[in-house]
């Protein structure tokens, strides 16, 4: 269990809402980062997704550079960079540059999913070969080699120096929604972030597995767990449920292969959910907490007690920017 109140952080998908555009979504993200800094959040992470009309977070490194330049103290990072989409040298150079520009404020969260459909993943990788369980450890080993300059004897990349990169390693986290990445993070002694917001059924088992496999390292002496959770906080439970309607509809559309721009509460309220859509929405409901500050406090407290989380990273997907800022402000005032 965590021995202190957990830190709170922000996970931002940079949503593009109906009637708006990616430029406005990125401006909203900048405004959110500044607000999160005022509210006392520890980090602002942006996700990586591709080929989704309702999400503008396709280039985390570029977005992070802007957010870090627009703030002063909050840590800024990726939640995460999907490593299969990138060559490790490129990631090391990008994040080494960010760390050099904003020393001590950059996080590199690493995921192993493509963050998109298979056709788009093939376009990103310039290939269609399926990924294997050996790919993540290999790519991580290369990434760490470029940051540290330490390579096994005879490694073909040992003659390469990442500039910037070597000697400018950001704080690295491994992200996951199953037990595989939990084991890798534990064996490498790295901090671990679990995606409870879309894989709530695996949360406690994955966290337990991470802690059981943890080996102290140069990165950490003891396990550090971050839990991603979907939260919408409003003055009343009824208002929060109204604001949550669009996220339910957006997820149903995504899972049915029809992603689009983030809908309005009115559109969500008028939508007649099919039984299949209801089942899809219900499957992720356990990873989300919608309600008044009292309801959210109870839900987050229960999650902390069940997982012993050291940190919660909160994703708030609502239509109106003012409602999003208000939700994060209300949560920041909750005593956990």
C-alpha positions in Angstrom: 0.0 0.0 0.0 1.0 3.6 -0.6 2.3 5.3 2.6 1.2 8.7 1.6 -1.6 10.4 -0.3 -1.1 9.7 -4.0 0.0 12.3 -6.5 -2.5 13.4 -9.1 -1.7 13.8 -12.8 -3.5 14.5 -16.1 -3.9 12.2 -19.0 -4.9 14.2 -22.1 -6.1 12.6 -25.4 -6.5 16.1 -26.9 -10.1 15.5 -28.0 -11.5 17.1 -31.1 -15.2 17.8 -30.5 -18.0 18.2 -33.0 -18.0 21.7 -34.5 -14.3 22.2 -33.7 -10.9 21.3 -35.2 -7.5 19.9 -34.2 -6.0 23.5 -33.8 -8.6 24.3 -31.2 -8.1 20.9 -29.5 -4.4 21.7 -29.1 -5.1 25.1 -27.8 -7.4 23.5 -25.2 -4.6 21.2 -24.3 -2.3 24.1 -23.7 -4.9 25.8 -21.5 -5.5 22.6 -19.6 -1.7 22.2 -18.9 -1.5 25.7 -17.5 -4.6 25.1 -15.3 -3.3 21.7 -14.1 -0.1 23.4 -13.0 -2.2 26.0 -11.0 -4.3 23.2 -9.5 -1.2 21.3 -8.3 -1.2 18.3 -10.6 2.2 16.6 -10.9 2.2 15.7 -14.6 0.4 16.4 -17.8 0.8 13.4 -20.2 -0.5 13.3 -23.8 -1.4 10.0 -25.5 -0.5 8.7 -28.9 -3.3 7.8 -31.3 -3.5 7.8 -35.1 -6.3 7.8 -37.7 -8.9 9.0 -35.2 -10.9 12.1 -36.2 -11.8 12.8 -32.5 -8.2 12.7 -31.1 -5.4 15.1 -32.0 -2.6 13.5 -30.0 -0.8 11.9 -32.9 2.6 13.5 -32.3 3.4 13.4 -28.5 6.9 14.8 -28.8 5.8 17.8 -30.7 2.9 18.5 -28.4 5.1 18.0 -25.3 7.6 20.6 -26.5 4.8 23.2 -26.8 3.2 22.3 -23.4 6.5 22.4 -21.6 7.3 25.8 -23.1 3.9 27.0 -22.1 4.3 26.0 -18.4 6.9 26.4 -15.7 6.8 23.6 -13.1 4.5 20.7 -14.1 6.1 17.6 -15.5 5.1 17.0 -19.2 5.3 13.7 -21.0 3.9 10.9 -23.1 1.2 8.5 -21.9 2.6 7.1 -24.0 4.8 6.8 -27.0 3.8 3.6 -28.7 7.3 2.1 -29.2 6.3 -0.3 -32.1 5.6 2.8 -34.2 9.1 4.3 -33.8 12.7 3.5 -34.1 14.3 3.7 -30.6 17.0 6.1 -31.9 14.4 8.5 -33.1 12.6 8.4 -29.7 15.9 8.9 -27.8 16.8 11.9 -29.9 13.3 13.5 -29.6 13.1 13.0 -25.8 16.8 13.8 -25.3 16.1 17.1 -27.0 13.0 17.7 -24.8 15.0 16.8 -21.6 17.8 19.1 -22.7 15.3 22.0 -23.3 13.4 21.3 -20.1 15.7 19.5 -17.7 14.0 17.5 -15.0 10.5 18.1 -16.3 10.1 15.4 -19.1 8.5 12.0 -18.8 8.7 9.2 -21.4 5.8 6.8 -21.0 6.3 3.8 -23.2 3.5 1.5 -24.6 3.7 -1.6 -26.7 0.3 -1.3 -28.6 0.2 0.6 -31.9 -2.5 3.0 -30.7 -4.4 2.6 -34.0 -5.8 0.1 -36.5 -3.5 -2.5 -38.2 -3.5 -0.7 -41.6 -2.4 2.6 -40.0 0.2 0.7 -37.9 1.6 -0.8 -41.0 1.9 2.7 -42.6 3.7 3.9 -39.5 6.1 1.0 -39.4 6.4 0.6 -43.2 5.7 -3.1 -42.7 3.0 -5.5 -41.9 5.0 -8.1 -39.9 3.2 -8.9 -36.6 4.9 -7.8 -33.4 6.1 -10.5 -30.9 6.7 -10.6 -27.2 10.4 -10.2 -27.8 10.0 -6.8 -29.6 9.3 -4.7 -26.4 12.4 -5.9 -24.5 14.6 -5.5 -27.6 13.3 -2.0 -28.4 13.6 -1.0 -24.7 17.2 -2.2 -24.6 18.1 -0.2 -27.6 16.3 2.9 -26.3 18.1 2.7 -22.9 21.4 2.1 -24.8 21.0 5.3 -26.7 20.2 7.2 -23.5 23.1 5.7 -21.4 25.7 5.0 -24.1 26.0 1.5 -22.5 25.9 -1.5 -24.9 26.7 -5.2 -24.8 30.1 -5.9 -26.2 29.9 -6.1 -30.0 26.4 -4.6 -30.3 25.9 -3.2 -33.8 24.6 0.1 -32.4 27.5 0.6 -30.0 29.2 3.1 -32.3 26.1 5.4 -32.4 25.8 8.4 -30.2 22.3 10.0 -29.8 22.8 13.8 -29.8 20.8 15.0 -27.9 19.9 11.8 -26.1 22.9 10.2 -24.5 23.2 11.6 -21.0 19.8 13.3 -21.3 17.4 10.5 -20.3 13.9 11.6 -19.1 12.0 9.7 -16.4 10.8 6.5 -18.2 7.6 4.7 -17.3 6.2 1.5 -18.8 2.5 1.5 -19.6 0.2 -1.5 -19.9 -3.2 -3.0 -19.7 -2.3 -6.6 -19.0 0.2 -8.7 -17.1 2.9 -8.8 -19.8 4.2 -5.2 -19.4 3.8 -5.5 -15.6 6.3 -8.3 -15.6 8.8 -6.4 -17.9 8.5 -3.3 -15.7 9.1 -5.3 -12.6 12.1 -7.2 -13.9 13.7 -4.0 -15.2 12.9 -2.1 -12.0 11.0 0.7 -13.7 7.9 2.6 -12.7 4.6 1.1 -14.0 1.4 2.8 -15.1 -1.7 0.6 -15.6 -4.6 1.6 -17.9 -7.5 1.0 -15.5 -9.7 3.4 -17.5 -10.1 0.8 -20.3 -9.0 -2.5 -18.7 -10.4 -2.4 -15.1 -10.8 -6.1 -14.9 -7.0 -6.7 -15.0 -5.9 -3.9 -12.6 -5.3 -5.5 -9.3 -3.8 -8.7 -10.8 -1.4 -6.7 -13.0 -0.3 -4.4 -10.1 0.3 -7.4 -7.9 2.3 -9.1 -10.6 4.4 -6.0 -11.1 5.2 -5.8 -7.4 6.0 -9.5 -7.1 8.4 -9.4 -10.0 10.0 -6.1 -9.1 13.8 -6.0 -8.9 15.5 -2.8 -7.5 17.4 -0.9 -10.2 19.3 2.3 -10.9 15.8 3.7 -11.7 13.9 2.7 -8.6 14.6 1.2 -5.2 11.0 0.0 -4.7 7.9 -0.3 -7.0 6.1 2.8 -8.1 2.5 2.3 -9.4 0.4 4.8 -11.4 -3.2 4.0 -12.2 -5.0 5.6 -15.1 -8.7 6.3 -14.3 -11.5 8.1 -16.2 -13.1 10.8 -14.1 -15.8 13.3 -14.7 -16.5 15.5 -11.6 -19.3 18.1 -11.5 -21.3 19.8 -8.8 -23.9 16.9 -8.7 -24.1 13.3 -9.8 -26.8 14.2 -12.2 -24.7 16.8 -14.0 -21.7 14.5 -14.1 -23.8 11.7 -15.8 -25.0 14.2 -18.4 -21.5 15.3 -19.1 -20.4 11.6 -19.4 -22.9 10.8 -22.1 -20.5 11.8 -25.0 -17.7 9.6 -23.7 -20.0 6.6 -23.6 -21.2 7.3 -27.2 -17.6 8.0 -28.4 -16.4 4.7 -27.0 -19.2 2.7 -28.5 -18.5 4.2 -31.9 -14.8 3.5 -31.5 -15.3 -0.2 -30.6 -17.7 -0.6 -33.5 -15.1 0.8 -36.0 -16.9 4.1 -36.5 -14.7 6.7 -34.6 -15.5 10.3 -35.2 -15.3 13.7 -33.5 -16.3 13.8 -29.9 -20.1 14.2 -29.7 -22.1 16.7 -27.7 -24.2 15.8 -24.6 -27.3 16.5 -26.6 -26.3 14.1 -29.4 -25.4 11.4 -26.8 -28.7 11.9 -25.0 -30.7 11.4 -28.2 -28.7 8.3 -29.2 -30.6 5.0 -28.9 -27.9 2.6 -27.7 -28.2 -0.9 -29.1 -27.7 -3.9 -26.8 -24.2 -4.5 -28.3 -23.3 -0.8 -27.7 -24.5 -1.0 -24.1 -22.4 -4.1 -23.5 -19.3 -2.4 -24.9 -19.9 0.7 -22.7 -20.5 -1.4 -19.7 -17.3 -3.3 -20.2 -15.2 -0.2 -19.5 -17.6 1.4 -16.9 -15.6 -0.1 -14.0 -12.6 2.1 -14.9 -14.6 5.3 -14.8 -15.9 7.4 -11.9 -18.6 10.0 -12.7 -20.2 12.1 -10.1 -20.1 14.9 -7.5 -16.9 15.6 -5.5 -18.2 13.3 -2.8 -19.0 10.5 -5.2 -15.6 10.9 -7.0 -13.8 11.0 -3.6 -15.4 7.7 -2.6 -14.5 6.0 -5.9 -10.9 7.2 -6.0 -10.4 6.3 -2.3 -11.6 2.7 -3.0 -9.3 2.5 -6.0 -6.3 3.6 -4.0 -7.1 1.1 -1.2 -7.5 -1.8 -3.7 -4.3 -1.0 -5.6 -2.0 0.9 -3.2 -1.4 3.4 -6.0 1.3 5.9 -5.6 -0.2 8.1 -8.2 -3.5 8.5 -10.2 -3.4 9.9 -13.7 -6.9 11.1 -14.6 -8.5 11.2 -18.0 -11.5 13.6 -18.3 -13.3 13.4 -21.6 -16.1 15.9 -21.9 -17.5 18.1 -24.7 -17.0 21.5 -23.3 -13.5 22.8 -22.3 -14.9 24.8 -19.3 -16.5 21.6 -17.9 -13.2 19.8 -18.3 -11.3 22.5 -16.5 -13.9 22.5 -13.7 -13.7 18.8 -13.3 -10.0 18.8 -12.8 -10.3 21.7 -10.4 -12.9 19.9 -8.3 -10.8 16.7 -8.2 -7.7 18.7 -7.2 -9.6 19.8 -4.0 -10.6 16.3 -3.0 -8.8 15.0 0.1 -7.5 11.5 -0.7 
